[in-house]
Amino acid sequence: MACAKKSTDQEQRENGFVTNPADYVNPFVGTAPLTDPEFIGYTPPKDWRVWAGLTFPGSSLPNAMVQLSPITQYGSGAGYEYEDDEIIGFAHTNKGHWNLCNLPILPVSNGATYPFKSKFKKDTEGASPAYYEVNLNDYGVKVRLTSTLRAGIHEYTFSNPEDRNILFDLGRSNNRVNSWEIEQEADSIISGYQQVGGDRISFYAVLNTAIDSLEENHEEKGGYALAQLVSGKAPVTLKVGLSFVSVENAKNNLHKEVGDKNFDTIHQQGRKEWNKLLSSVQVSGGSEKEKQMFYSSLYRSFLWPALRSDANGDFMDDAGTKQNRDFQYYTLPSLWDTYRNKLVLLGMLRPEMTSDVIASMINKGEIRGFMPTFFHGDHAASFIASSYLRGIKDYDINKAYDLLINNAYKEGGTRPHIAEYIEKGYIPEPDIENPNTETVASAGVSKTLEYAVDDYSLAKLAKALGDEEKYEDLMQRSKNYKNVFDPKTNFMRGRLDDGSWVTPFDPQYPYYEYMYREANAWQVSFFVPHDMPGLVNLYESNQRFEEKVDSLFTLPWNPEHIARNVSSFIGQYCQGNQPDHEAPYAYYFINKPEKSQKILDKIIKDFYGVGKWGIALPGMDDAGEMSAWYVFAASGIYPLSPVDNDFIVSVPVFDTVRWNLPSGNSFEIRQDGTSRKLSGVEWDDSPIEGYFVSYDQLNAGGTLTVQTKE
């Protein structure tokens, strides 16, 4: 398999801690498919590629504008699928979510014609943070890629010095291209743009060799331009600046960040930047695979959201107006997924950027009148409230609060069915005969549960801002999860408008948007992270709750139940999608953490770095949520209820985990004992009652000792 490039100093250690964590990052993790029906949980229909990461292996800096990555096929999650053997371009933006992959460029030679593509062999492909390389067999070109925040740097070594061409495949991306333009500004300079939806991605490209001709072809699908270079034996360097504002800004970005620096200098700067960020969490002990999965997961957690401000501060807002403000502008985070853990990690390690992300969200919200969300729920409430309560405050919290209040009380915005939710205390499902996985309805159970979490989060913010009236109302609403709990079945269950339960009812059947969002009843019935003791109290006894959680992890998945992004099971539990990622911690609330640890250890050991090539993930990484889950679970702390800023403690994978915080303080998590059974927790040698440690404790620095017993 292709693997991360290793530096000669990989084995260096400081008191047992990894000192060059970039060595352990494998950007190919998450690019391969799941193929084993036993692991997936069902036999995929013909031509289905089960989602197993949807990540990309290209070059990027943390949360950069540019992600310079190979494309093997458009219309796929990240444009790159590990099992493919042809490359059709190198695009400059990526996320892994069926979008972006803008401004694809490809070096071609040997009389290449449309459609342009080249075979490649895996043993010539390699990647590491801020670096990617491959040999294009058909064209006889060795490609090396690196990048800065706003620029991509290509190096092409042509084996045929008489036929050197560069394809600007501007008619294609992972979304429909509305229009594109390109022009040659000078002997070695090309500029233009690609318009995709509401985004115009401008570029300014400089070569180290002259362009003999630039020909446009608008007859083929999408169209393209082909630059023919003068003959020469030296490697070709192509430096490409990007901007979402203008070509002039793209030129300025390239000048400010790259200028006359050569490829290797840019690459080493990028590697240094990643080592600095990844060294924020140092591990000691553990296996080689565990270290690779840990740092690959930490790396993947810091690729999205992506920068959209130029070097001069300009950015294009959601209304298409150029702005220049006192913050860096970022894309909207994938809130439905990442509020659970990844955005907490972002706030812990990059608090200044977190403030900018929130300021960007406020900017977007002021255009709409509502704070934006992503996909489902209103989890900007949790993200902003938890950040503010942790002391991340460099933005207008009053504007943010007003927009979040609009979300929580007004129709037509971020929370569909909010009037019904307020009136009834739940969101009813329409009475549909014979619904199936694809049925589109209100997803009322999932929305009710998510809105209850969001209400709790907003209530905590209201309290901090002195709004007692809203605090009381929202805190009462945060108990609405009880209104979709059926005490006869102990499931969260859909209700009709008249209050009756949706019947017939199969708790094992998965839905995309009927009662549940990408889940079945088992997978959402423990989703009350803000009030787990309250959930336990809905059961007849702790024993009944324990039996229910036991069944979640032991009742076999029905292989006839097929949903593309619901896969990789332990019983009914699905690690391959987000809705039940909190469930492994449920045993803590009946004082049986050892049962949670058994599940956590199985997930960490058996569900990451799997499949034919040992690099697949159990499901879609969703902008880093799957990865951040691993980082926290392997570290021994997890933000079960993010807004409470308390971390539930488990047994770490490593002997010691040291977190080096931006404040200058550090805390360590150490295991005292050799078993995997948690028996107690100490903070700076003083016992902690229960299993939680606060963010304030961690941020002040100290030692968390996790005691275990045989």
N, C-alpha and C positions, 0 to 999 in steps of 0.2 A: 504494500500500500504506500501511497505518498505520505510523507510525514513532514513534521516541522524540521527546519534546518537547525542544527546544533552548533553552538559556539564552543571553542576549545576550553572555555572556563566553566563549563556546565557543572563540574564536580566541586567547584569552590563552595565552601560553607562558612558561615559565621556562627559558632557555637551550635552547630547542627541545623541552623536555619538555611533555607534556600536563599541565595543572594542574587541570583540572576534568573528570576522567575520566567522571563520571556523564553528561556530555553525549554520550558515545559509546556508552552502553549502550542497546541496543534490546531491550526485554523480549519483543518479538514473535519474536525469533530462536528457531527451534525449534518454533513453533506451526503451521507450514504443512506440508502433505503432500509427499511425493515422488510424482510422476506420470509421469516419463519412463522407460519400460521400459528404454531403453538405459543410463540411469544406474543404475536399480534393479538391473538384471542379469537381469530376467525380466518378463514381462507379468503383473501382479497379477491374481488371480482376481476375478471380478465382485464389487463391493461391498467389496473389501479397501482399507483405507487403510494404506498402507505407513508404518511408524513413522519419523518424521523429526524427533525431538526430544521430543515429548510434554511440552512445557514450558507454562507459564502466563504471561500478561502482566500480572498484577495487582500490587498493592502489597505489599511486605514489607520488613522490615529484615533485616540479616544474621542468619541462623540463628534467626529469630524464631518465636514460637508462632503468630502470625497471618500468613497469606498471603491477602489479600483480592482475589479475582479473579473475573472474569466466567465464567459457566457457559453453554455453548451446547448441551451434551448430557451427560447422565450415562452412566456406563459407558464413557467414553472415558478415555484416560490421565490427562489433567489437567482434564477437564471442559470444555476449550476447544479448538475446532478452527478454525483461521484462516479456512477457506473458508465456514464457516457464516454465516448472516445474521440469526439470531435469538438473543436472549439470554433465558434463563429464570431467572436469578438471579445473585447475587453472594455467593459462599461465602467462609468465613473461614479455611479451612485447605486446603493443597494440597501436592502433591509431584510429581505427574506419573506416578503408578504405580498407577492404577486404584483408588485408595483416597481417603480423606479427603473434601474438598469439603463440609465440615460447615457447618451453620447458614446455609443460603442465604436471602438477603433480596432483595426486589425491590420498587421503587416502582411502583405501578400507578395508572392514572387512566382517564378517559374511559369509564366504565362497564365496566371490565375484568371478565371472568369466567374461570372455570376452563376449559381449562388456561392458565395465565398465561404469556405470552411476548410479546416485542416485536421487530419488525424493527429493524435499525440499519444505518447506512451506514458504510463503512470510513473515509470522509473525516472523520467526526466522532469517530473512535476514536483515542486516543493513550495512550502509556505511557512512563514513565521510572522510575528507581529511586524507590520509595516513592510512586508516583502512577499512577493510571489514570483515564481519562475516556471517556464515550461518550454519545451522544444516543439515547434510546429513542423511536423514531418513533411507534409505535402509542400510546404513553402520553403523548407530549409532555413528556418529562422529560429534562433534562440531568443526568447523573450524574458526580460526581467522587468518587474514593476515595483515601484515604491511610491510614497505619497506624503504630502503635508496635510494641514487642515483643509486647505482649499485648492490643492493642486495635485495632479497625478504626473508621475515621471515614468516614461517608458524607455527601455533600452532594447533595441533590436540588433542582433548580429546576423546579417544575411550571409548565407553560404554562396549565393549567386550575386556578386557585386554589380552585375550589369542589369539586373532586373529587380529594382527595389521600389516598392509601392506601398502606400498606406491608404487603407479603406476607411473612410468616415461614413459609417453606416447609419446616417442620421434619420432614416425613415423607420427605424425600429427601436423599440424599447419594450419593457414589460407591460406598458400601457399603449393605447393607440396614440400615434404621433399625429398631431393636427397639422403642423407645418415645420419646415426647417429651412435654414439658409446657411451658406458658406461662401467665404471669399478669401482670395489670396491677397494679403496686405503688402507683402514684400517677398524677397527671394526665399526666405525661410520662415515666413509667418502666415498662419491661417487662422481665421476667426469665424464665428457664426453662432447659431443658436439652434435649439430643438424645443418646440412648443408641444407640451404634453398636458392636456387639460388646462388648468389654470396656471401652470408653472411654465415659465420660459427659462430654460437652462442655457446660459450663454457661456462661450468658451473662447479662450485666446491661447493659441498653440505656437510654440517656437521650436524649430528644429535646429540641429547643429550642422545641417547640410542644406544645400539649395533644392528648391522644388522646380523641376523641369516643366511640369504642367499640372493643372487641376481641372479634371473633367467631371461634370455632373451628369447623372443618369436618373431621369424621372420616369422612365418607362417601366422599370421593374417595380415590383411591389414595395411601396414605401419610398423607394428611391435611395440613392447613395451618391457619394463623391469619391473619386479616386485620385490621389496625389501621386504622380510619378516623380521619383527623386533622381538626381543626377547619380551617375555611377560612382562607386567608391567602396573601399574595403573596410574602413573604420566603422565601428558600431554606430548606429543611428540613435541619437537621443531626442526624444520628443517630450517637451514640457508643456503641460496643459493646465491653465488656470480656469477655474469655474466661478460662476456667479449666478445667483437667481435674480439679479437686478439688471446687469448690462454687460456688454462686451468690455467697455472701458473699466468696469470694476473687476472683471475677470483678469484683465491685463494687470491691473494694480495688485490683485491678490497674488498673481504669479511673480511679479517683481518683488513684492514684500517678503514672500515666503521662500522663494527659490532663487531668483536672480541668476547669478553665475555659479551657484553651487553645483557640484557634479552628483551623479547618481549615488555613489557610495556615501558621500557626506550626508545626503538627505536620508538615505537608509539608516545610517548609524544614529542620526538625530531621532528618527522615529523609534528605533529600537530603545534608545535611551529614555524616551518619553514613556514607552510602555513599561520598561523596567521600573521606572519611578512610581507609576501608578500601581502596578502589580505588587510592588514591594510594600504597599500599604498593608497587605496581609501576608505574613511570613509563616511558613509551616515547618515543623521539625518532626521527623519520623514519617511513618506511612510508607506505602509501596510506591514504586515508580509510576504505576498506572494511576494510583490515587493522587499523586502530585500532578501528573499530567491532566487528569480530569479536573482537579481543583483549579489550576491556573488557566486551563482552557475555558473553564466556566466563568472564572473571574474576568478574563479577557472578553468573552462574549457578552458579559453583562454591561460593558461600556462601549457599545457600538451604536446604540440608539437610546434616546433621541439624537437627531443629527443637527449640526450647526447650519444655520441659514444666513447669518450675518456675514458681511464682507469685512475685509481687513480695516476699511475706513468706517465701519459701523453701520453702513447701509443695509437694509433688508426690505423685502417686498412683503407687505402684510396680506391677510386673507382677502382683503377687498381690492388687491392689485395696486395699492398705493405705496410708493417708496417712503420709507421712514428711516430715521436715524435717532436712536434713543440711548439711554444710559445703561443699557444691558445688551448682552449677546442674545440674538434671536434663535430659537430652536424649534424643531418640529414638535408636534404634539406627541407625548409619550403614549405607548400602547397601554392605556390605563386599566382596561379590564383584566389584563394579564399581570402587569408589572407592579401595580399598587401593592400587591401582596408581599413582595420581597425586594424586587429589583430597585424600585424607587427609594426604598429604605436604605439599601446599599449605596445608591447614588448619593443620598443625603449624608451618609456617614463619611464617605470618602471624597466627595466633591461638593461640599456645601455651597460654595460660591456659584458653581454651575447650576445647582438645584434652584437657587434664587432666580437665576436667569431663565430657567425653564418655566418657573411659576410666573415670572413677569411676562414671558412670551404667551403663556396661557391667558393671562389677564388681557393682554393686547388682543388676542383672538376673541375673547369673550366680550369685550366692549363693542366689537363689530356686530356680534350676534345678539347681545343682550343676555346671554347665558354663558356660564363657564362651559367650555367644550368638554366632551367626554370622548371615549373611544369604544366603539362597538356595542357595549352593553353596560348597564349600571351607571353610576354617577361618581366614579371613584376618584375624581379630582378632589372630592371632599376629604377623603382619607389622606391623599397625597399632600394636599396643602395644609390641612389641619395638623397632621403628624409632623410635617416639616416646621411649621410655625412653633409648635409646642416643643420642638427640639432646639429652638433658638435660631432657625434659619429664617431671617426676616427682612432681607434686603429687597423689598418690593412693597407695593401698596396693599396691605392686608385688608383695609376697609373696602377697596374696590373688589378684591377677591371675595370677600365675605358677601358683599351685596349680590354678586353674580351667582355665588353658590346658593344664597337664599332664593334667588329667582328660580334656580334649578329645582329646589325643593318644594316650591309652592305654586309655580306658574305653569300653565299648560303651554304647549307649543315649543318647548325647549328641550333640554337634555334628558328629562325623565318622561318618556311616554307613559300615558295612563296615570299621570300623577293625581288627577282629580279623583279617579276611582280609588286610588291608593289611600288618599286622605279621607275620603268618605267612608270606605269600607274597612280599611286597615289591611287590605290585601288587593291584589290585582286579579280579577276574575278571568277565567278562560272561556272562550266561546264553546258552546256545545256542538262538537264536531263528531259526526258519525265515522267510525273506523279511521281514526287518524293514523298516520305513519311517520316514519322518521323525518320525512321531508315536509310534513305539514307545517305551514306558517301560521302562527297565531300570536298570542301576547307573551308567551313564555312567562306566564304570571307568577309561577312559584319562584323561579330564579330571580325575577325582578323584585318580588316582594322581599326575598331574603337579602338581595343586594342593596335595595333601598333602605332596609333596616340598618345595615352596616353603615351606609352613607349618612343616615340620620344620626346615628350615634357619633360618627366622626364630626359632623357639623355641629352637633350639640356641644361637644368638647370645645370646639372653636368658639361657639357662641358664649360659653362660660368664660373662656379666657378673655373675650372682648367685652364682657359685662352685659350681654344681652340675656337677661334671666328669663324673659318671656319665651324667646325662641328656644333657649336651653331646655326649659321644662317641656315644651311641646315636642321638640325633636327627640328628647330622651324617652318620652312616652311612646313616640312612634317607633323608636328603635326596638321595641318589644313586639312589633308586628310579625316577626317570624313565627310567633306562637299561633297566629291566625291561619297558617297553612300547615300546621302540624296536626296530623290525624292521630289521636291517642289510641284508636283501635288497631292501627297498623304500625304505629311509630314511624311513619314516613312523612316527609314534607310532600304535600299532595295538592294537586290542582283543585280549585273550587269554581263553581259556576256563579253567575251573577246573583242567584237566589241563595247562595251560601252552601248549597249541597256539594258534595264531593264529586269530582269527575269520575264517571263510571262507564264502562269497566276500567280496571286499573291494573296494570302490570308494572311493578316497580323496577323490573329488569330491562324494560324496553327503552332504548335511547332515542331522544328527540333532538333535533336541531333548534326548534323554536316553538314547541308545543309543551306547555307546562314548564319545561326545563330548557336551558340554553346549552346545547352540546353536552348533554348528560342524561342520566336516568335518575330515578328517585333515590336509589342508594347513594349516588355520588353527591347529591346536594343536601341530604338529610342530616349532615353534621356540620353544615356551613352556618355557624353562628359564632364566628371568631371573637366577637365583641362581648358575648355573654354565654360562654360555655357552661358555667354553673347553672344558669337559667335553663339551658337546653337539657342538662342532666335532670333537673327537677321536673321536667315534663314527663319523665318516665316513672313507672311505679316504684322503682328502686334502682340503686347503683348497679345491682346485679343485672337487671333488665337492660340497662344502658350498656353494660359490658357485653352482654350476649349479642346485642344489636351490632356493636362495633366488631365483635368477633365474626359475625356473619358477613359484614362488609368485606372482610379480608379472606373469607373462606368459601363463601357460596360461589360455585364456579360460574364463569361467564358463559352465556349461551352463544355458541358460535354462529347461530342463525341471526343474531342481532348485530347488524353491521352499520357502522357510521364511520366515515373516513377519518375523522380526527378524534375518535374515541377508541383508543387502542392501548395495548400494553397493560395488562391487568394483574392485580393480586386479588383473586376473588372477583368482587364487583368493583373494587377500587381501581381507578384509572390514573396511572402516573402520566399517561400520554396526553392529558389535557388538564387545564387549570382548575375546574370547578371544585375538585375535592382535595387539592394539595394540602389543605390544613388538617385533613382527617387523620393522618397517622399520629397526630399529637392528642387525639381525643382521650386516650387512656389516662393521660395525666390528671384529668378532672375527676377520676375515681381513684386517684392515688396509686396507679399502676404504671409508672413510667417505663418499667422494664418491657412491658408489652408494646409500647410505642417504639422503644429502641429496637426491638426485634424487627419491626416493619421498616423503620428508617434504615437499618443496616442492610436489609435485603434490597431496598430501592437503590441505595448508594452503590452496593456491590454488583447487582445484577441488571440494572436498568440504564446505566450510563456507559458509553463506550462498548456497544454491543453489535451484533450482526456479523455478517460475513467478513467485513474488514476491521471490525472492532472499533468503529468510530460513529456508529449510529446512536441517536438519542431515542427515548421511548415515544416521543411525539414532537410536535412543532415547538421550537424554542420560543416563539412569540416575543421577539425583540429582547430576549435575555431572561425571561421569567424562569424557564426550565433550568437555565444555568445558575441563576441567582439562588434558586431553591437548593441546588447542590452546594453552593458556596456556604450558605448558612447551615444546612444540615450537617455537612462535613466538619464545620467549625465547632459545632456544639451549641449554637444559639439560633433562635428563629423568631422573627417578629410576627407572632400568631395574630395579634390584633394591632396592626401598625400604628393606629392613632394613639394607643395607650403607651407606646414607647417603652414597653416591657418586652424582654426577650425570654422565651421559654428555653430552659437549659437541657441539653441532652449530652450524650457521651461523644466527644469529638473522634474523628477518624485518626487524627494525628496525636503525637505525644504532647505537643505544645503548638498553639496557634497564637501568634502575636499580631495584634492590630495596631498599626502606627497611624494615628489620627491626624487630620490637618491641624488640630489645635496644638500639636506638639506632644500631647500625651499618648501613652500607649497602655493597652491592657493585654494580658495574656490569659489564655484558657488552657489549663493543664489538667491532665487526668491523673488522679491518685488511685492506683489500682490497675489490675490487668483484665478485669472482666468487662462485660458490656452491660452490666446491671447497675443502674444509678441508685446510689444509697443516700447521697446527701450533696449539698452544695455549700461552698464557703466563698466568701468575698474577703480578701486580705486576711485570711485565717479566722474569720468570724463566721459562724454558721448562719445560713440564710434559711428562714422559715419558708417552706414551699419550694417551687422550682422556677421562679422568675428572678431575673436581674434587670435593673432599670437602665435605660440609656444614660441617665445622669451619672450612675455609678461607672459605667463603662467609659464614658467620655472624660471623667475625672482621672482615669488611669488606675490600674491596680491589677490584682490577680484573681481570677475566677478558678477555683479548684473544683473539679467534678470528681466526686468520690464514688468508687464502684466497689461492689462486693461480689464474691463468688456465688 
